[in-house]
Amino acid sequence: MSGSLVVVGTGPGKAELMTPATAAKIARATDLVGYGPYLDRVPLMRADQVRHASDNGVELERARHALSLAAAGKQVVVVSGGDPGVFAMAAAVFEAVEAGDPAWRDLDIRVEPGVTAMLAAAAEVGAPLGGDFCAISLSDNLRAWTTIERRLKAAADADFVIALYNPASKARPNQLRKAFDLLRAAKAPDTPVLFVRAAGTAEAATTTTDLAGADTGRADMRTLVIIGASTTRLVHRDGRAPWVYTPRSEKEPRS
């Protein structure tokens, strides 16, 4: 039997947010390859399934290992969190294919879509991504900070809702502060800002604030930060957190 490789995402956390198609691909796999904590979310379905866990920051090596297994005839599933095509393993697999063994280009390689963090975070608070939006990672491990700054400025000037991935870590404690300094110079101080931690899990927690008052110290790597557009609205509720949404049109909604 010829080998194959499928890149999947387990969703943001809850088992029910993993798609049935992803679960079916995992059930058919002979080998599961991924970052250890993501593999831990996936129970082995058969005694002959093998896990290949690796550390964070070695995505290309992980992709090459998965491709080698597939070339050897294995039915390989590469496991990501969220959606595998959004700041995740699908891009690493194709980067490895482009630069690797020419025979890898003949493999059966597929990507199975999943639920990415910004969709789960948006669902926790309403519909902040209801209008045009963009996603930007604040990690400068694989790109220059000047590139990230240029993209943040462009997104602010275009009045997109901005979803920020990888806002802070122990190694990068100041990236979000620098990003907010830039955004505060370009956007109104009352622009809605959302901090959603552990979106799509039982531990999900949200904070709704504005650009002037946002405390960047509350974010970590499990936090998704959403900065609204000029049209983003809050629907206030007595004794409860407001709903947040961005209208699909630029016209002011009727009261």
N, C-alpha and C positions, 0 to 999 in steps of 0.2 A: 504494500500500500504506500503511495507517495505521501510525502509529508505536507503539512500545511501550517500556517501561522495565522492566528486571529488575535487582534489587539482589542481588549475589552476594558470597560470602565465599570467599577462596582457601584457607582453612584456616590452620593455625599456621605452616606453612613448607614441609614436604616436599610435592613435587608429588603424591605418591600420596594425600595427605590432602585434596586437593581432590576434591569429589564428582564423579562422572560427569555428573550433572545440571548442575552448575555449568559444567563444561567444555563441555557441549553448548550451553548458553546463550551462552557466550563465542564459540564457533565460529560462531554464527548472527548475532552482532552486527555492525552497521555502524560503531558508535562505542563506544569504551570510555572511561569517565570515572572518575577516581579520584586518590587521593594517589599521587605519583610512585613511591615505593618499592613500593607494592602493584601498580601497573601493570607495573612491571619484572618481576614474577613471571609475567606473562601474555604468552606469545609471540603475536604476530599470526598469525592463521590464514589470512588472505587479504590480497592486495595492496590491496584497497579498504577495509580496516578503518582507522579513524582513532583515535589515542589523544588524549585530552584530559587532560593531567596538571596537577595543582595542588598547592599547598603544604599543609602541615598547618595546622589551625586555621581553615580556610575551608569547613567542611562545608556550611553553608547555601548559600553561593554556588555550590559544586560541584553541589549538588542542583538548584538553580534552572537552572543551565546544562544539566544532563542532562534536566530536564523540558522545557526549551525545544527541545532537539534532538528529543526524542520527539514534541513537538507539531508539529514540522516534518516528521514522517514517518520519522524515523530509528529503527532498531532499536538501542536503547541498553542497554548493560550498565554499571551502576555497580559498581565493584570495591572491596570492603573486604578487610581481612585477617580471619582467623578466621570467625566467623559474623556476617553483616551486621546481625542484629537485636540483638546484644549489644554495647553501647557503640560502635556503628558507624553506617554510613550509612543503614540503613533508616529509623531514626527521623528523621534529617535530611530524607530525601525526603518523608516524610509531613508533617513540620512545614512544609516549603516548600509542599506541596500545600494545606494548610489555610489558609495565609496568602497564597497566590499567585493566579495567574490562575484564575478559576473553570473555564475550559476544561480545566485539568489534571486535574480530578476525573473527566473522562470518558476519560482515557487508560487503556490496558491496563498496569497496574503490578503487578508480582509480586515476591515475595521468595523467594529460593532458600536454604534453610538450609545452614549449613556447620559446621565443627568449630571451636568457640571455644577460646580459650587455656586456660581452666580445665579443660576436658576433656582436652586434650593434657597439661597439667601433672599432673593426677591420674593419668593413665595411666603417666607416667614413674615413679611411686613406688608404685603399687598401686591402692587404692580409697578415698582419703580422703573422697570425696563420696558414699560408700555410704549415708549417712543423710541427714537434712535438712540443707540448706546454703543459703547465700545468696551473692550476688556484690555487691561494693561497689567503686566506683571512688574512688580517693583524689584524683583531679584536681578542683581547685576552680575550674577555668577557667569552668565553666558552672553552678556551684552554690556556695552559701556553705559555708565550712568548718564552720560550726555545724550545718548540715544533715547533713554527713558524720559529724560527731561523734555526733549524735543517732541516726543509723542504726547506727553501730558499737556504741553502748551498747545499743540494742535487740537487735541480733544477739547480743551477748555475754550479755545477760540471758536470752535465749531459748535459749542454748546451741546455736546453729547452728555448723556448720563455716563458716568465712568465707573466701571467695576474694577477694583484693584485687587489683584491676586498677589500672594506672597508679600504682604505689607510689612512684615517685621519678623526678625528672628534674633537669636542671641548674637549671631555673627553680623547682623545688619540692623542694629537698633535705631538708626537715625534716618533710614530711607523714607519712612512715612512722614516724618516731620519735614524733611526737605521737600517732599511732594506737596504737602499741604501749604508750605510757604509759597511755593510756586502757584498753586491753585488759588490761594487767598489773594494773590496779586491780580488774578484774571477773572475771578467770579465774585458774585455778591456775597456779603457776609452771612445773609440769611439762607443761603443755598442749603437744602437738606442734606444731611450726611447720616449714613447708616453704618453701624458696626454690627455685623452678624457673626457670632462665634458658633462653631460646630453646627452650621446649618444642615438641616436634614437628619439630625440625630435627636435623641431624647434629651440631650443636654443643650439644645439650641438656646441661645440668649441674644437678644437684640437691644441695641441702644440707638435711639433716634435723637439727633442733635442737629446743629447747623455748623457751617464752615467756620464761623467766628469762634464758636465754643467747643469745637471738637478736641478731645483729648487723645492725641495719637498714641499715648502710652498704654491705652487699653487694648491695642491690637497685638496679636501674635500670629503664628503661622496657621492657626486654625480659624482665623478671622477673615471674612470677606468684607471689604469696605466699598460702599456705594456712595458716590457723590452725585447729587441730582443735577438736572439741567435747570435753566431758568423757568421752565414750565412745570417742574415737579411740584406736586401739591401734597399737603397733609390734610387728612380728614380726621379732625379731633373728636374724641369720644370721652365722655365723663368717666374718670377713674380708670381708664384703660389707655394703652399705648395707641397712638394714632395709626391709621392706615396711611400708607404712602403710595402714591401712584404718579405716573407721568402720562398725561393725555396723549393720545395718538395724533391729535391736531395741535397746531400752535395757537389756536384761538383759546381764550379764557373759557373754562367750563361754566355752564349756567349754575347759578346758586340755587 
